């Protein structure tokens, strides 16, 4: 039986984040992963730069795939003149 916390952010042996496609991350977890504030995550979501899964009403989560896509888009923006 595994004793790992299901809410714990996983890293590989090199310290790189391991984002699971099927896992849904809260705004706070997403902010921690992206080293942003929760407000910046909300702003990115509202600007449609960060995808989300709407659970019910105002409850939203972000998948590992959506977070990776946001990171990739930010990386491209950073290197463009």
Secondary structure, 3 states (H helix, E strand, C coil): CCCCCCCCCEECCCCCEECCCCCEECHHHHHHHHCCCHHHHHHHHHCCCCCCEEEECCEEEEEHHHHHHHHHHHHHHHHCC
